[in-house]
Amino acid sequence: MSSFQTFNGIPALPVELDFDPVREPATRNGRVVEDTFWVVNPNDDAVMAVTKKKHNPTNFTHMWESFREGIAESDIDTSAIDIKFNVARNGSAFSADIVFKQYDYQKIVGEATQMKMRIIDSHDSTFRRDIRAMIMRLACTNGMVSVGEQLRVKQMHTMHSDPEKLGSVVSDFPTRLENEAHLYKEMMRTPVSKDLALQFARSHVATYRTAAGIKVNEKSVEEFGRIWNMYSSMGDNGYRLYNVLTHIGTHVTGREGTDIARKQIRIEDKVSDIVQTPVFRNLVGLAA
């Protein structure tokens, strides 16, 4: 499933993700490689990962069913949800975006917003099990990673999830997101010019490391400015800067063959780290 579909309640995991990974001794030139294993998708015999002894992934349904049970034990309203599954190559990882349409923060934010959860898991150790909550801005579908407290549950992917624990955590997400929404009002009241925004991008967003030191990707800075211009209706303030960053973390593209599902998660994680930094929080009017 690569587009949102509407459900009443959390659905079962898509059939292409419901399989038991097979661990086989890795071979090279017909010989077994000591202490090295292949993790194989039995549906197509594709090798999803090369691992060591201790890595023994389990069917994604174990985590997913625990999540479904946890949601059922909480008081989260699932009578109207939209959900989209993003599946990595060979079923080696996936993410699920779930929009809970009954939770609307418009009265606080001043525009249409809803609660969103993203669930992530992998068979190849590229991602831990991760359940994160955020507010989604409907006008541009930005998933606005938390700028206040970190709203997530994270585990090693080989661990079994505890439905009761998950239920107690996720049941607090709607209220905690209300607190998050109030921070948006603070950012709206804090002036941030385009020059300051581009300076921030040049110093903290568009940098990369080389053997010669830290470099700036000027094309990325230029793209940052283009996206800034898209949000002109917000005025020059911290909330606009925040939306430029969350736009980058949400609207991800790539060349043919790019694993968009993985790329989006990596970029969203980077944006999440950026908005938690003292320099960003000071710039947009939040306490460091």
C-alpha positions as CSV (number, residue, x, y, z in Angstrom):
1,M,0.0,0.0,0.0
2,S,1.7,3.2,-1.1
3,S,-1.2,5.7,-0.6
4,F,-3.5,6.4,2.3
5,Q,-6.5,4.3,2.8
6,T,-9.3,4.8,5.3
7,F,-10.1,2.2,8.0
8,N,-12.2,1.9,11.2
9,G,-9.6,0.6,13.6
10,I,-6.0,-0.5,13.0
11,P,-5.9,-3.1,10.2
12,A,-3.8,-6.2,10.0
13,L,-0.3,-5.9,8.5
14,P,-0.3,-6.2,4.7
15,V,0.3,-9.8,3.6
16,E,3.7,-9.0,1.9
17,L,5.1,-8.1,5.3
18,D,3.7,-11.1,7.1
19,F,6.5,-13.7,6.8
20,D,9.1,-15.4,9.1
21,P,12.6,-14.3,8.1
22,V,14.9,-17.3,7.4
23,R,18.5,-17.2,8.7
24,E,21.0,-19.2,6.7
25,P,24.8,-19.6,6.9
26,A,26.4,-17.1,4.5
27,T,28.6,-18.6,1.8
28,R,31.3,-17.2,-0.5
29,N,32.6,-19.2,-3.5
30,G,30.7,-22.2,-2.3
31,R,32.2,-22.1,1.2
32,V,30.5,-21.2,4.5
33,V,31.6,-17.9,6.0
34,E,32.3,-18.4,9.7
35,D,29.9,-16.7,12.2
36,T,28.1,-14.9,9.3
37,F,24.5,-15.4,8.2
38,W,22.1,-14.3,5.6
39,V,18.6,-13.1,6.6
40,V,16.4,-14.2,3.7
41,N,12.8,-13.4,2.7
42,P,11.3,-16.8,2.1
43,N,8.7,-15.4,-0.3
44,D,11.3,-14.5,-3.0
45,D,14.6,-16.0,-1.6
46,A,16.0,-12.4,-1.5
47,V,18.8,-11.7,1.0
48,M,17.7,-8.9,3.2
49,A,20.7,-8.6,5.4
50,V,24.1,-10.1,6.3
51,T,24.4,-10.5,10.0
52,K,26.3,-12.1,12.9
53,K,25.1,-14.9,15.3
54,K,23.0,-12.8,17.7
55,H,20.8,-11.2,15.1
56,N,17.6,-13.2,14.8
57,P,14.7,-11.1,13.4
58,T,11.1,-12.1,13.9
59,N,8.0,-11.7,11.8
60,F,6.8,-8.0,11.7
61,T,3.4,-9.2,12.8
62,H,4.6,-9.8,16.4
63,M,5.3,-6.1,16.8
64,W,2.4,-4.9,14.8
65,E,-0.2,-7.1,16.7
66,S,1.3,-5.8,20.0
67,F,0.8,-2.3,18.7
68,R,-2.8,-3.1,17.7
69,E,-3.5,-4.6,21.1
70,G,-1.9,-1.6,22.8
71,I,-4.0,0.8,20.9
72,A,-7.1,-1.3,21.8
73,E,-6.1,-1.1,25.5
74,S,-5.7,2.7,25.3
75,D,-8.5,5.2,24.9
76,I,-7.3,6.3,21.5
77,D,-10.2,6.8,19.1
78,T,-9.6,4.7,15.9
79,S,-13.1,5.1,14.4
80,A,-11.7,7.2,11.5
81,I,-8.0,6.7,10.5
82,D,-6.0,6.9,7.3
83,I,-3.0,4.6,7.0
84,K,-0.3,4.2,4.4
85,F,2.4,1.5,4.4
86,N,5.8,2.1,2.9
87,V,7.7,-1.1,2.2
88,A,11.5,-1.2,1.6
89,R,13.0,-3.5,-1.0
90,N,12.5,-7.3,-0.3
91,G,10.4,-6.5,2.7
92,S,13.5,-5.8,4.7
93,A,12.0,-2.8,6.5
94,F,8.7,-0.8,6.6
95,S,7.0,2.2,8.0
96,A,3.4,2.9,8.5
97,D,1.9,6.4,8.7
98,I,-1.4,6.5,10.6
99,V,-3.5,9.7,10.7
100,F,-6.1,9.8,13.5
101,K,-8.7,12.1,12.1
102,Q,-10.7,12.4,15.3
103,Y,-7.9,14.4,16.9
104,D,-7.8,18.0,15.6
105,Y,-5.6,20.8,17.0
106,Q,-7.0,23.6,14.9
107,K,-8.3,25.5,17.9
108,I,-4.8,25.8,19.2
109,V,-2.8,26.1,16.0
110,G,-5.3,28.1,14.0
111,E,-5.3,25.8,11.0
112,A,-6.4,22.2,10.3
113,T,-4.1,19.7,11.9
114,Q,-4.4,16.0,13.0
115,M,-2.6,13.5,15.1
116,K,-0.2,11.2,13.2
117,M,1.8,8.2,14.3
118,R,4.6,6.6,12.4
119,I,5.6,3.0,13.1
120,I,8.9,1.7,11.9
121,D,10.6,-1.7,12.0
122,S,13.3,-3.6,10.1
123,H,14.7,-7.1,9.6
124,D,18.2,-5.8,8.6
125,S,19.0,-3.7,11.7
126,T,18.8,-0.4,9.8
127,F,16.0,0.8,12.0
128,R,14.9,-0.1,15.5
129,R,11.3,-0.6,16.3
130,D,10.0,2.9,16.7
131,I,6.6,4.4,17.3
132,R,6.5,8.2,17.1
133,A,3.7,10.7,17.4
134,M,3.5,14.1,15.8
135,I,1.0,16.7,14.5
136,M,0.3,16.7,10.8
137,R,-0.5,20.0,9.0
138,L,-3.2,19.2,6.5
139,A,-2.6,22.1,4.2
140,C,0.7,20.6,3.0
141,T,0.6,17.2,4.8
142,N,3.8,18.1,6.7
143,G,4.5,15.6,9.5
144,M,5.7,18.0,12.1
145,V,8.3,16.2,14.2
146,S,8.1,17.1,17.9
147,V,9.8,20.3,18.8
148,G,9.0,19.9,22.5
149,E,9.5,16.6,24.2
150,Q,10.3,13.4,22.2
151,L,7.1,11.6,21.6
152,R,8.2,8.1,20.7
153,V,8.7,4.5,21.9
154,K,11.9,2.9,20.7
155,Q,13.1,-0.6,21.1
156,M,15.7,-3.0,19.6
157,H,14.0,-4.8,16.7
158,T,14.6,-8.2,18.2
159,M,12.6,-7.4,21.3
160,H,8.9,-8.3,21.7
161,S,6.7,-5.4,22.3
162,D,4.5,-5.2,25.5
163,P,0.9,-4.3,24.5
164,E,0.1,-3.0,28.0
165,K,3.1,-0.8,28.1
166,L,2.5,0.5,24.6
167,G,-1.1,1.2,25.5
168,S,-0.2,3.3,28.5
169,V,2.3,5.3,26.5
170,V,0.2,6.0,23.4
171,S,-2.9,6.9,25.4
172,D,-1.1,10.1,26.5
173,F,0.0,11.1,23.0
174,P,-3.1,13.3,22.2
175,T,-2.7,15.4,25.4
176,R,1.0,15.7,25.0
177,L,0.5,16.8,21.4
178,E,-1.8,19.6,22.7
179,N,1.2,20.8,24.6
180,E,3.2,20.6,21.4
181,A,0.6,22.7,19.6
182,H,0.9,25.5,22.1
183,L,4.6,25.8,21.2
184,Y,3.6,26.5,17.6
185,K,2.0,29.7,18.9
186,E,5.2,30.8,20.5
187,M,7.1,30.2,17.2
188,M,4.4,32.2,15.3
189,R,5.1,35.2,17.6
190,T,8.9,35.1,17.1
191,P,10.3,37.1,14.2
192,V,12.7,35.2,11.9
193,S,13.7,36.9,8.6
194,K,14.6,35.0,5.4
195,D,18.2,36.0,5.8
196,L,18.3,34.5,9.3
197,A,16.6,31.4,8.0
198,L,19.1,31.0,5.2
199,Q,22.0,31.6,7.6
200,F,20.6,28.9,9.8
201,A,20.3,26.5,6.8
202,R,23.9,27.2,5.8
203,S,25.2,26.5,9.2
204,H,23.0,23.7,10.5
205,V,21.1,22.0,7.7
206,A,23.1,22.1,4.4
207,T,26.5,21.1,5.8
208,Y,28.3,17.9,5.0
209,R,31.7,16.5,6.1
210,T,34.6,15.8,3.8
211,A,38.3,14.9,4.4
212,A,39.1,18.6,4.2
213,G,36.5,19.6,6.8
214,I,32.9,20.8,6.9
215,K,31.4,22.0,3.5
216,V,28.2,23.8,2.6
217,N,25.9,22.4,-0.1
218,E,24.9,25.7,-1.7
219,K,22.3,23.9,-3.9
220,S,20.6,22.7,-0.7
221,V,20.6,26.3,0.7
222,E,19.0,27.5,-2.6
223,E,16.4,24.8,-2.3
224,F,15.8,25.8,1.3
225,G,15.1,29.4,0.2
226,R,12.7,28.1,-2.5
227,I,10.7,26.2,0.1
228,W,10.8,29.3,2.4
229,N,9.1,31.3,-0.3
230,M,6.4,28.6,-0.6
231,Y,5.3,29.4,3.0
232,S,4.9,33.2,2.5
233,S,1.4,33.3,4.0
234,M,2.8,32.4,7.4
235,G,4.9,35.6,7.7
236,D,8.5,35.8,8.7
237,N,8.6,33.9,12.0
238,G,9.8,30.8,13.7
239,Y,6.8,28.7,12.7
240,R,7.6,29.3,9.1
241,L,11.2,28.1,9.6
242,Y,9.9,25.1,11.4
243,N,7.6,24.3,8.5
244,V,10.4,24.6,6.0
245,L,12.3,22.0,8.0
246,T,9.4,19.6,8.4
247,H,8.6,20.0,4.7
248,I,12.1,18.8,3.9
249,G,11.5,15.8,6.2
250,T,8.1,14.9,4.7
251,H,8.3,15.6,1.0
252,V,11.2,13.3,0.0
253,T,12.1,12.5,-3.6
254,G,15.0,10.6,-5.2
255,R,16.4,9.3,-8.5
256,E,15.1,6.1,-10.0
257,G,15.9,3.2,-7.8
258,T,16.1,5.3,-4.6
259,D,14.6,3.6,-1.6
260,I,12.3,6.5,-0.7
261,A,10.9,4.7,2.4
262,R,14.4,4.6,4.0
263,K,15.5,8.0,2.8
264,Q,12.4,9.7,4.3
265,I,13.0,8.1,7.7
266,R,16.7,9.2,7.7
267,I,15.8,12.8,6.7
268,E,13.0,13.0,9.2
269,D,15.4,11.8,11.9
270,K,17.9,14.5,10.9
271,V,15.2,17.2,11.0
272,S,14.0,15.8,14.4
273,D,17.6,16.3,15.8
274,I,17.8,19.8,14.3
275,V,14.6,21.1,15.9
276,Q,15.8,19.8,19.3
277,T,19.0,21.8,19.2
278,P,19.4,24.9,21.5
279,V,20.4,27.1,18.5
280,F,17.1,26.3,16.7
281,R,15.0,26.6,19.9
282,N,16.5,30.0,20.7
283,L,16.0,31.2,17.1
284,V,12.3,30.3,17.1
285,G,11.5,31.6,20.6
286,L,11.5,28.5,22.6
287,A,13.4,27.9,25.8
288,A,16.7,26.1,25.2
